[in-house]
Amino acid sequence: VQLVESGGGSVQPGGSLRLSCAASGFTFSRYAMSWYRQAPGKQRDLVAQIDISGGTMYYADSMKGRFTISRDNAKNTVYLQMNSLRPEDTAVYYCRAGIVYWGKGTPVTVSS
């Protein structure tokens, strides 16, 4: 099983990034997918979640209206479009499949 995140990097406040998580080794379309993030010295928190069909999404309050989670079951990939980024969005972003599998994360830094 592999979950490989990509798309992180450094961006100025107000900027955008699109994260991707490529899955392999399991039946991707049978798993709800989530993005979490962990800032230095803080716990890992749920950012967004999407159901197996991609029809239902959940967002943490501070991400509503700025972040969009989506998935492509044909490509075994889940995405996180992040707009209007703020310095407090700085963290390592992790992909999760169901409650079992984790990726290794991709860092995001928002700074001027």
C-alpha positions as CSV (number, residue, x, y, z in Angstrom):
1,V,0.0,0.0,0.0
2,Q,1.3,3.4,-0.9
3,L,-0.1,6.9,-0.6
4,V,2.3,9.5,-2.1
5,E,1.5,13.2,-1.6
6,S,2.9,15.9,-3.9
7,G,2.3,19.5,-4.7
8,G,3.5,21.1,-1.5
9,G,5.9,24.0,-1.4
10,S,6.3,27.6,-0.4
11,V,3.8,30.3,-1.3
12,Q,3.0,33.8,-0.3
13,P,-0.2,34.6,1.7
14,G,-3.2,34.7,-0.6
15,G,-1.6,32.2,-3.0
16,S,-2.8,28.8,-4.1
17,L,-1.5,25.3,-4.1
18,R,-2.9,22.0,-5.4
19,L,-2.0,18.9,-3.5
20,S,-2.2,15.4,-5.0
21,C,-2.2,12.0,-3.3
22,A,-1.6,9.0,-5.6
23,A,-2.7,5.7,-4.2
24,S,-1.7,2.2,-5.0
25,G,-1.9,-1.3,-3.5
26,F,-5.5,-1.2,-2.5
27,T,-8.9,-0.6,-4.0
28,F,-9.0,3.1,-3.9
29,S,-12.6,3.5,-4.9
30,R,-13.7,1.6,-1.8
31,Y,-12.2,4.1,0.7
32,A,-13.2,7.5,1.9
33,M,-10.2,9.7,1.6
34,S,-9.0,12.5,3.9
35,W,-6.4,15.2,4.1
36,Y,-4.9,16.1,7.5
37,R,-2.3,18.6,8.5
38,Q,0.2,18.9,11.3
39,A,1.9,22.2,12.2
40,P,5.1,22.2,14.1
41,G,4.5,21.4,17.8
42,K,0.8,20.7,17.2
43,Q,-1.5,17.7,16.8
44,R,-2.5,16.3,13.4
45,D,-5.9,17.7,12.5
46,L,-8.5,16.8,9.9
47,V,-8.6,19.2,7.0
48,A,-11.2,17.7,4.6
49,Q,-12.8,14.4,3.8
50,I,-14.5,12.9,0.7
51,D,-16.7,9.9,0.4
52,I,-16.1,7.0,-2.0
53,S,-18.1,8.5,-4.8
54,G,-16.9,12.0,-4.4
55,G,-20.4,13.3,-3.8
56,T,-20.1,14.2,-0.2
57,M,-17.3,16.4,1.3
58,Y,-16.5,17.6,4.8
59,Y,-14.3,20.5,5.7
60,A,-12.9,21.8,8.9
61,D,-14.4,25.2,9.7
62,S,-11.3,27.3,8.9
63,M,-11.0,25.6,5.5
64,K,-14.5,26.2,4.3
65,G,-14.7,28.3,1.2
66,R,-10.9,28.2,0.7
67,F,-10.1,24.5,0.2
68,T,-11.7,22.0,-2.1
69,I,-11.2,18.2,-1.9
70,S,-11.9,16.0,-4.9
71,R,-11.0,12.6,-6.2
72,D,-10.5,10.8,-9.5
73,N,-11.2,7.1,-8.9
74,A,-10.0,6.3,-12.4
75,K,-6.6,7.7,-11.5
76,N,-6.6,6.5,-7.9
77,T,-5.8,10.1,-6.8
78,V,-7.3,12.5,-4.3
79,Y,-6.7,16.3,-4.6
80,L,-6.7,19.3,-2.3
81,Q,-7.1,22.6,-3.9
82,M,-6.0,25.3,-1.5
83,N,-6.8,29.0,-2.2
84,S,-6.4,32.2,-0.2
85,L,-3.6,30.6,1.8
86,R,-2.7,32.1,5.2
87,P,0.5,31.8,7.3
88,E,-1.5,29.6,9.7
89,D,-2.0,27.0,6.9
90,T,1.7,26.2,7.2
91,A,2.0,22.5,8.0
92,V,2.8,19.1,6.7
93,Y,-0.2,17.8,4.8
94,Y,-1.0,14.1,4.9
95,C,-3.3,11.9,2.9
96,R,-5.3,9.2,4.6
97,A,-7.3,6.3,3.2
98,G,-10.1,5.2,5.4
99,I,-8.8,4.9,9.0
100,V,-5.9,2.6,8.1
101,Y,-3.4,4.0,5.6
102,W,-1.3,7.2,5.8
103,G,1.0,8.9,3.4
104,K,4.3,10.4,4.4
105,G,3.2,14.0,3.9
106,T,4.1,17.0,1.8
107,P,5.1,20.3,3.5
108,V,3.3,23.6,2.8
109,T,4.8,26.9,3.9
110,V,2.9,30.1,3.6
111,S,5.1,33.1,4.2
112,S,5.9,36.5,2.8
